[in-house]
Amino acid sequence: MNQTAADPNVSRAPAKVSSRIAMKLSRDKYLYLLAIPGILYFLVYRYIPMLGTVIAFQDYSPFLGFSDSPWVGWKHFRTILSAPEVIQVLWNTLYLSFLQIVFAFPAPIVLALMLNEVRSELYKRLIQTVVYLPHFLSWVIVVGIFIIFLRGEGLINHFLEVVLGWQPVDFLTNLSFFRPLIILQVLWKEVGWGTILFLAALAGINPDLYEASIVDGAGRWRQIWHVSLPGIRSTIVILLILRLGNVLDSGFEHIFLMQNSFNKEISNVLDTYVYYMGIEQSDFSFATAVGLFKGLIGLVLVLGANRLAKRFGEEGIY
């Protein structure tokens, strides 16, 4: 006599699990139907393309295909770590990302704290509308506006020359202006939109804490330091972790539009480098290896930042 015959509960257990799953599927069938487009989007555009990363370990040729292209192991990754050009591109990317974290990440926090102190709802909504608008402009329009104003015969140089009597400044070709212009454009376009999450976090702070601080004699600055900032600390940490995950993502479209032959030495970042190697020089395997390398660094940074956040008592992102 076998075990199934001896213990009927063993054969009934899988049946019970299947019945429970079928009951849940039947009960929430409309919710699952709503989830299907999202699942298909991620499958088609996020997960299936990941299969193509195998060419990072091949000398891929479109004429031979995935199956017949020769396998080369870690050859392209060793090239990434040894080629001076890649090291320069990696340095450009890290430096630009560091500047964005230092200047562009705290800016929405400061603006949200300032907006939170505005007592007139009409004035507050007007400011929010004005600072949100640049987010809806494409990078083509943003960069185009800056180029029109900053080119040799643009409004800024016209003002410097006619009003101040200065010589025209080469804003678009001088290396020293490239990074400040990138940061300035990011601030103008995204700082207002970035305040949304922080304003939502500030709205969730218990008003009794502000009243208690006023009773204790705290002014506006004390309230911001001891009530507002601690109240949004978790949101700041989570967004910083997510930002670190994209630390090597400088924004291809933005950089590509601002790039020219005069500033390419410092404007060539990983995103544009992958484009030049993969599309212009048709070195698909090496470009894929660079992209995979970039993703792995981002993953390591997210895991490290998340662990560090938990060590300091925050919840992290998982």
C-alpha distance (Angstrom), angle and dihedral (degrees) to the residues before:
residue distance angle dihedral
M1 . . .
N2 3.80 . .
Q3 3.87 127.5 .
T4 3.83 94.8 -102.8
A5 3.74 91.6 56.1
A6 3.80 90.7 44.8
D7 3.83 95.1 49.8
P8 3.82 114.5 33.4
N9 3.83 90.8 -175.0
V10 3.84 89.7 70.6
S11 3.82 92.7 62.8
R12 3.79 93.3 39.6
A13 3.83 94.9 54.3
P14 3.88 96.9 71.8
A15 3.80 89.1 44.6
K16 3.80 90.5 53.6
V17 3.82 91.7 49.2
S18 3.82 91.5 49.4
S19 3.77 91.0 47.8
R20 3.83 91.3 50.0
I21 3.83 91.8 49.7
A22 3.82 91.7 47.7
M23 3.80 90.2 49.5
K24 3.84 91.8 51.4
L25 3.81 91.8 46.4
S26 3.79 90.5 50.5
R27 3.81 93.0 46.5
D28 3.83 95.9 48.4
K29 3.82 98.4 30.4
Y30 3.81 93.8 126.3
L31 3.81 92.2 52.1
Y32 3.82 90.1 51.2
L33 3.81 89.8 49.0
L34 3.81 89.5 53.6
A35 3.82 89.9 50.9
I36 3.83 94.2 53.0
P37 3.87 96.7 82.9
G38 3.80 91.1 50.1
I39 3.80 92.4 47.5
L40 3.82 91.2 48.1
Y41 3.83 90.5 49.2
F42 3.79 92.6 54.8
L43 3.82 92.5 43.0
V44 3.80 95.0 49.8
Y45 3.81 101.1 36.5
R46 3.82 103.6 26.4
Y47 3.80 112.2 27.2
I48 3.81 107.5 27.5
P49 3.88 91.9 52.4
M50 3.81 87.8 54.8
L51 3.81 87.7 72.2
G52 3.80 86.8 69.4
T53 3.82 91.2 66.6
V54 3.82 87.8 84.0
I55 3.81 87.9 83.4
A56 3.83 87.0 71.4
F57 3.83 84.5 75.7
Q58 3.81 94.4 45.9
D59 3.78 139.8 62.1
Y60 3.75 87.4 -119.1
S61 3.76 120.7 -153.3
P62 3.83 120.6 -175.6
F63 3.81 88.2 -144.3
L64 3.82 92.7 56.8
G65 3.81 98.4 37.9
F66 3.78 129.4 -151.8
S67 3.80 95.8 -56.1
D68 3.82 99.9 48.8
S69 3.83 101.4 35.7
P70 3.83 110.6 107.4
W71 3.80 118.3 -102.8
V72 3.82 114.3 -125.3
G73 3.81 102.5 175.6
W74 3.83 114.9 -149.3
K75 3.82 95.1 -10.9
H76 3.83 96.1 117.4
F77 3.82 93.2 44.7
R78 3.82 90.5 52.6
T79 3.82 87.6 51.7
I80 3.82 90.3 52.3
L81 3.81 91.7 54.9
S82 3.82 94.7 44.4
A83 3.82 105.5 37.6
P84 3.85 112.7 97.1
E85 3.80 90.0 -150.0
V86 3.82 92.0 58.6
I87 3.81 91.6 46.3
Q88 3.82 89.2 53.0
V89 3.81 91.1 48.6
L90 3.81 91.0 48.1
W91 3.81 90.3 50.1
N92 3.81 91.0 49.8
T93 3.81 90.1 51.0
L94 3.80 95.4 47.3
Y95 3.80 93.2 45.4
L96 3.80 92.7 50.5
S97 3.82 92.0 45.6
F98 3.81 90.3 48.6
L99 3.81 90.6 53.4
Q100 3.81 90.6 48.6
I101 3.81 91.7 51.0
V102 3.82 92.2 47.5
F103 3.82 97.3 45.6
A104 3.82 108.8 17.1
F105 3.80 100.3 40.5
P106 3.86 99.2 56.1
A107 3.83 93.7 40.6
P108 3.86 96.0 79.0
I109 3.82 89.6 47.4
V110 3.81 91.7 54.0
L111 3.81 92.1 44.7
A112 3.82 91.8 47.9
L113 3.82 90.8 51.2
M114 3.81 90.0 49.5
L115 3.81 92.5 48.3
N116 3.78 89.9 48.0
E117 3.79 89.0 60.1
V118 3.81 93.6 54.0
R119 3.80 107.4 104.0
S120 3.82 99.2 -170.0
E121 3.83 107.1 84.8
L122 3.81 92.3 -160.6
Y123 3.80 93.0 52.1
K124 3.81 90.6 43.9
R125 3.82 93.4 52.1
L126 3.80 90.8 46.7
I127 3.81 91.6 54.0
Q128 3.81 91.4 45.9
T129 3.81 91.3 51.9
V130 3.80 92.1 50.0
V131 3.81 95.1 48.3
Y132 3.83 93.6 43.5
L133 3.81 95.3 54.4
P134 3.86 99.5 76.5
H135 3.82 89.5 59.2
F136 3.81 89.5 69.3
L137 3.80 92.6 56.0
S138 3.80 117.5 93.7
W139 3.78 120.4 -121.1
V140 3.81 88.1 -110.8
I141 3.80 90.3 62.9
V142 3.82 94.6 41.2
V143 3.80 93.8 50.2
G144 3.81 90.2 42.2
I145 3.82 91.2 55.3
F146 3.81 91.5 50.0
I147 3.81 92.3 47.6
I148 3.81 92.0 50.6
F149 3.80 91.4 51.4
L150 3.82 97.6 40.3
R151 3.81 104.5 39.9
G152 3.78 120.6 108.1
E153 3.80 95.6 -89.8
G154 3.83 93.3 32.5
L155 3.79 128.2 122.1
I156 3.83 95.8 -95.8
N157 3.79 94.8 52.0
H158 3.80 90.3 42.6
F159 3.82 88.8 55.1
L160 3.81 92.6 46.9
E161 3.79 92.3 48.3
V162 3.82 101.6 40.7
V163 3.81 102.5 32.4
L164 3.81 103.0 30.2
G165 3.78 99.0 25.3
W166 3.82 93.5 -127.8
Q167 3.77 128.1 145.1
P168 3.84 115.9 -101.5
V169 3.81 113.4 -89.0
D170 3.83 121.6 -133.7
F171 3.79 95.7 -132.7
L172 3.81 94.6 162.6
T173 3.80 100.1 43.7
N174 3.81 102.5 34.7
L175 3.82 111.4 97.6
S176 3.80 93.6 -143.5
F177 3.83 92.3 62.1
F178 3.83 98.2 50.2
R179 3.81 100.1 81.8
P180 3.84 96.2 40.1
L181 3.81 89.2 50.5
I182 3.81 91.5 50.6
I183 3.82 91.4 51.0
L184 3.81 91.6 45.0
Q185 3.81 91.7 52.2
V186 3.81 92.5 47.6
L187 3.81 90.4 49.9
W188 3.80 93.8 48.8
K189 3.80 94.3 46.3
E190 3.80 103.3 39.1
V191 3.80 111.0 21.0
G192 3.81 94.1 85.3
W193 3.79 94.7 46.5
G194 3.80 90.2 47.4
T195 3.80 91.0 61.5
I196 3.82 93.3 68.3
L197 3.81 96.3 82.9
F198 3.81 93.2 42.6
L199 3.81 92.3 48.9
A200 3.80 89.1 50.5
A201 3.81 89.6 50.6
L202 3.82 90.9 48.4
A203 3.81 90.4 50.6
G204 3.81 88.8 57.1
I205 3.81 94.4 59.6
N206 3.80 113.1 109.6
P207 3.86 108.4 -106.0
D208 3.82 88.9 -144.3
L209 3.81 88.3 71.9
Y210 3.81 90.7 60.0
E211 3.81 91.6 46.3
A212 3.80 90.8 49.6
S213 3.81 91.1 49.5
I214 3.84 90.3 50.5
V215 3.81 89.8 51.6
D216 3.81 87.6 52.5
G217 3.80 89.3 54.4
A218 3.82 99.2 -104.0
G219 3.79 116.8 157.8
R220 3.81 126.8 -150.5
W221 3.80 94.8 -79.1
R222 3.81 92.4 47.9
Q223 3.81 90.2 49.8
I224 3.79 91.0 51.7
W225 3.81 92.9 47.2
H226 3.82 99.1 42.5
V227 3.84 102.7 29.9
S228 3.82 113.6 18.0
L229 3.82 99.9 42.1
P230 3.84 95.8 44.8
G231 3.82 88.1 46.7
I232 3.82 92.9 59.0
R233 3.81 97.2 34.0
S234 3.83 93.8 106.0
T235 3.81 91.4 50.9
I236 3.82 90.7 49.6
V237 3.82 91.7 50.6
I238 3.82 94.2 48.3
L239 3.81 93.2 48.2
L240 3.80 90.9 46.5
I241 3.82 90.4 52.6
L242 3.80 90.5 50.3
R243 3.81 90.0 47.1
L244 3.80 91.1 52.5
G245 3.80 88.4 54.2
N246 3.80 88.1 62.2
V247 3.79 95.2 39.8
L248 3.82 91.6 122.5
D249 3.79 92.5 45.1
S250 3.80 102.6 93.4
G251 3.78 95.4 168.1
F252 3.79 113.6 -93.3
E253 3.80 97.8 -146.8
H254 3.80 94.7 48.7
I255 3.81 95.9 47.3
F256 3.80 93.6 40.6
L257 3.80 91.6 54.6
M258 3.82 92.9 48.7
Q259 3.81 93.6 44.7
N260 3.78 121.9 103.3
S261 3.78 136.6 158.8
F262 3.81 91.8 -91.1
N263 3.81 97.2 56.2
K264 3.82 100.4 30.7
E265 3.80 90.7 107.5
I266 3.82 91.1 71.2
S267 3.82 101.0 18.1
N268 3.80 97.5 60.9
V269 3.82 103.3 102.2
L270 3.80 131.0 170.0
D271 3.82 93.8 -88.2
T272 3.80 94.3 53.1
Y273 3.81 91.5 39.4
V274 3.82 90.5 56.0
Y275 3.80 88.9 49.9
Y276 3.80 93.5 50.8
M277 3.80 94.2 44.9
G278 3.80 96.5 41.7
I279 3.80 103.7 36.3
E280 3.80 106.0 23.9
Q281 3.82 99.7 34.5
S282 3.84 96.3 28.2
D283 3.82 91.9 -133.9
F284 3.80 91.5 143.6
S285 3.80 97.1 165.7
F286 3.81 95.5 52.3
A287 3.84 92.3 44.3
T288 3.81 89.8 50.9
A289 3.81 90.8 49.1
V290 3.83 90.0 52.7
G291 3.80 91.0 49.3
L292 3.83 91.3 48.1
F293 3.80 90.5 47.7
K294 3.81 89.4 52.4
G295 3.81 91.6 50.7
L296 3.81 92.8 49.6
I297 3.82 91.9 52.2
G298 3.81 89.7 50.3
L299 3.82 90.6 50.5
V300 3.81 92.0 50.4
L301 3.81 91.1 49.1
V302 3.82 92.5 50.0
L303 3.82 92.6 48.9
G304 3.81 91.5 46.5
A305 3.81 94.3 47.0
N306 3.80 91.7 45.9
R307 3.80 91.5 51.6
L308 3.80 91.1 46.5
A309 3.81 90.9 50.4
K310 3.81 91.1 52.6
R311 3.78 90.6 48.8
F312 3.82 88.6 57.3
G313 3.80 91.7 50.7
E314 3.83 100.4 -96.9
E315 3.81 124.3 129.9
G316 3.81 98.0 -123.0
I317 3.79 122.5 -158.4
Y318 3.83 98.8 -69.1
